[in-house]
């Protein structure tokens, strides 16, 4: 099942994607679930969505709606840095004994087909294609052995980074949180349809149609269960929380010459079994 968050006729809602159309679950289930995060939080929410999907034909074409981030209002967005060996090598960062964790805020991300904004303060806007994990069952100090059952699904993520601001100091938060600099979508594929423990998720990033990153989740330094265990040790994980698992080698800042996103560029992040997250870069208006 593919689930996403949208605007339909200007109203926020959520739904299930079937081919090129959507079942508006918000219209059918909105009295019980305010949004997709609430659906994931409720006991039996996903099962109720499946029952609704089985008895309702998709009626809204994808080109008739506006995509929002998959979870527009996550309580936490944990992002993992330098979590592929080739990215570790190209950045010349020493391998750490524990995951490198930083946080993003919801205001820093947009949905599929929504513009990524290049602010006037930066000239080094980099792409970072990643796999995002959406939590379905919360918990504290989750063991790696139990981690898979806490996952609701997976999505594509572009951890767009203002590299000049990222490296103002040793703290990465500024460069990772400019408004509308990251993208999350187009939807999530539920964990019952994807199992990275058996078949790794293939990740591809394209800039203006050219492949710039390609890898799969078998090459993560800290795998998905380790990340869930580590992050849930810091704070309890809750349904709708997001863990962005890291980007592979090929980022723009490590190339000679550097390759940064410019106004008018189109960046795509594709994960097999999920879909393609596509965004165009636009200039942010100052003020």
C-alpha positions in Angstrom: 0.0 0.0 0.0 1.3 3.4 -1.0 0.2 6.3 1.3 0.8 10.0 1.0 -0.3 13.5 2.1 -1.9 15.9 -0.4 -3.9 19.0 -1.0 -7.1 18.3 -2.9 -9.0 21.4 -4.0 -6.9 23.4 -1.5 -7.8 21.2 1.4 -5.2 19.1 3.3 -5.9 15.3 3.2 -4.2 12.0 2.9 -4.8 9.0 0.7 -3.7 5.7 -0.9 -2.1 5.8 -4.3 -3.3 3.2 -6.9 -1.5 3.5 -10.3 -2.1 7.2 -11.4 -4.9 8.0 -9.0 -5.7 8.4 -5.3 -8.3 7.1 -2.9 -9.0 10.1 -0.7 -8.8 8.4 2.7 -9.2 11.7 4.5 -12.6 12.1 3.0 -13.6 8.6 4.1 -11.8 8.4 7.4 -11.3 12.0 8.4 -13.7 11.9 11.3 -11.4 9.3 13.0 -8.0 10.3 11.6 -7.0 14.0 11.1 -4.0 13.1 8.9 -1.6 10.3 8.0 0.4 10.6 11.2 -2.8 10.1 13.2 -3.7 7.1 11.0 -0.3 5.5 11.8 -0.7 6.3 15.5 -4.1 4.6 15.9 -4.3 0.9 16.7 -5.6 -0.7 13.6 -5.3 2.5 11.5 -3.4 0.8 8.6 -5.9 -2.1 8.6 -8.8 0.3 8.4 -7.1 2.1 5.5 -6.7 -1.3 3.7 -10.3 -2.1 4.2 -11.3 1.3 2.8 -9.0 0.9 -0.2 -10.5 -2.5 -0.9 -14.0 -1.1 -1.2 -13.3 2.3 -2.8 -12.2 3.1 -6.4 -9.5 5.8 -6.7 -11.2 8.9 -8.0 -8.6 11.7 -7.9 -5.9 11.7 -10.6 -2.4 12.4 -9.3 -2.2 15.4 -11.7 -5.2 17.0 -10.0 -3.6 17.2 -6.5 -0.7 18.9 -4.8 1.8 16.7 -3.0 2.8 17.5 0.6 5.7 15.8 2.5 4.6 12.3 3.2 4.3 13.1 6.9 3.8 16.9 7.0 3.9 17.1 10.8 6.5 14.6 12.1 7.4 14.8 15.7 11.1 14.1 14.9 13.2 13.9 11.8 16.5 12.1 12.6 19.0 12.4 9.7 22.1 10.2 9.5 25.4 11.6 8.1 28.2 9.8 6.2 26.5 6.4 6.4 27.8 4.9 3.1 31.5 3.9 2.8 31.9 5.7 -0.6 30.5 8.9 0.9 32.8 8.6 3.9 35.8 8.3 1.6 34.9 11.2 -0.6 34.3 13.5 2.3 37.6 12.5 4.1 35.7 12.2 7.3 36.9 9.6 9.8 34.7 6.6 10.4 32.8 7.0 13.7 32.0 4.3 16.2 28.4 5.6 16.4 26.0 7.1 13.8 26.3 10.7 13.0 22.9 12.2 13.8 21.5 15.7 13.1 17.9 16.9 13.0 15.8 18.5 10.4 12.6 20.5 11.0 9.3 20.1 9.1 9.5 23.6 7.6 12.7 22.6 5.8 11.0 20.1 3.6 8.6 20.1 0.7 6.6 17.4 -1.2 7.0 15.8 -4.6 6.9 18.3 -7.5 7.1 21.3 -5.2 10.0 23.7 -5.7 13.2 23.4 -3.7 14.3 27.0 -2.8 17.8 28.3 -3.3 18.2 31.1 -0.8 20.1 34.3 -1.8 22.6 33.6 1.1 24.0 30.4 -0.5 25.8 29.4 -3.7 26.5 25.7 -2.7 23.1 23.9 -2.8 23.9 20.2 -2.9 21.7 17.1 -3.5 21.6 14.1 -1.3 19.4 11.2 -2.3 18.4 9.0 0.6 15.9 6.4 1.8 13.6 7.5 4.6 12.1 5.2 7.2 8.7 6.1 8.7 8.0 4.8 12.2 4.7 3.0 12.7 5.0 1.6 16.2 6.8 3.7 18.8 9.1 2.7 21.6 12.1 3.5 23.7 15.4 1.6 23.6 14.2 -0.6 20.8 16.6 -3.5 20.2 17.9 -4.1 16.6 16.2 -7.6 16.7 12.8 -5.9 17.2 13.4 -2.9 15.0 11.7 -4.1 11.8 8.3 -4.4 13.4 8.4 -0.7 14.4 8.5 0.4 10.7 5.4 1.6 8.9 7.0 2.1 5.6 9.7 3.7 3.4 10.0 6.8 1.2 12.4 8.8 -0.9 14.2 11.8 0.6 16.4 14.6 -0.7 18.5 16.0 2.1 19.3 19.2 0.3 22.2 20.9 1.9 23.6 24.5 1.8 27.2 23.4 2.1 28.6 26.9 2.8 26.3 27.2 5.8 26.7 23.6 6.8 30.4 24.1 7.4 30.3 27.5 9.0 31.0 25.6 12.2 31.2 21.9 13.3 27.5 21.9 13.8 25.5 21.1 10.6 22.1 22.3 11.6 22.1 25.7 9.7 23.0 24.1 6.3 20.5 21.4 6.7 17.4 23.4 7.6 16.9 26.3 5.2 13.3 26.7 4.3 12.1 24.3 1.6 15.6 22.9 1.0 14.7 19.2 1.4 12.1 17.0 -0.2 10.1 14.0 1.1 8.0 11.9 -1.1 6.2 11.2 -3.3 4.6 8.8 -0.9 5.5 5.9 1.4 5.3 2.2 0.5 4.2 0.2 3.5 6.6 -2.2 5.2 4.5 -5.3 4.3 5.4 -4.6 0.6 9.1 -3.8 1.1 11.6 -5.7 3.2 15.1 -4.3 3.0 16.3 -7.2 5.2 15.7 -9.6 2.4 16.0 -7.4 -0.7 18.0 -4.1 -0.4 16.4 -0.9 -1.6 18.1 0.5 -4.7 18.7 4.3 -4.5 19.4 6.5 -7.6 19.7 10.3 -7.7 19.6 12.1 -11.1 20.3 15.8 -11.8 18.8 17.0 -15.0 18.5 13.4 -16.2 22.1 12.4 -15.4 22.7 9.8 -12.7 24.8 11.3 -10.0 24.3 8.8 -7.2 23.6 5.1 -7.2 23.7 2.6 -4.4 21.5 0.3 -2.2 20.7 -0.1 1.5 23.0 -3.2 1.8 25.9 -0.8 1.8 24.8 1.3 4.8 27.5 1.5 7.4 24.9 1.5 10.2 21.9 -0.5 9.0 18.3 0.3 9.5 17.8 -1.7 12.7 20.9 -0.2 14.2 19.7 3.3 13.4 16.3 2.6 15.0 18.0 1.2 18.1 20.3 4.2 18.4 17.7 6.9 17.8 15.2 5.3 20.2 17.8 5.3 22.9 18.0 9.2 22.7 14.2 9.8 22.7 11.2 7.5 22.4 10.2 7.1 18.8 6.6 7.7 17.9 4.4 6.9 14.9 5.1 9.3 12.1 8.7 10.0 13.2 11.2 9.8 10.3 14.8 8.5 10.1 16.6 9.5 7.0 19.3 6.9 6.6 22.1 8.7 4.8 23.4 9.5 1.3 25.8 7.5 -0.8 28.9 8.8 -2.7 28.6 11.2 -5.6 27.5 14.4 -3.8 28.2 17.7 -5.6 30.7 19.1 -3.1 33.0 16.1 -3.5 33.3 16.4 -7.3 36.0 18.2 -9.3 34.8 20.7 -10.2 32.0 20.9 -7.6 28.5 20.3 -8.9 25.8 22.3 -7.1 22.1 22.7 -7.9 21.2 25.8 -9.8 17.9 27.6 -10.4 16.0 25.7 -13.1 17.7 22.3 -12.3 15.5 19.2 -11.8 16.6 16.7 -9.2 15.1 13.2 -8.9 15.5 10.6 -6.1 14.3 7.2 -7.1 14.0 4.2 -4.7 12.9 0.9 -6.2 9.6 -0.2 -4.9 8.6 3.3 -3.9 8.8 5.7 -6.9 10.5 8.9 -8.0 10.7 12.1 -5.9 11.1 15.0 -8.4 11.7 18.7 -7.6 12.7 21.7 -9.6 15.1 24.3 -8.0 13.7 27.9 -7.8 15.2 31.1 -6.4 13.8 32.0 -3.0 12.6 35.6 -2.8 14.4 37.5 -0.1 12.3 39.3 2.5 
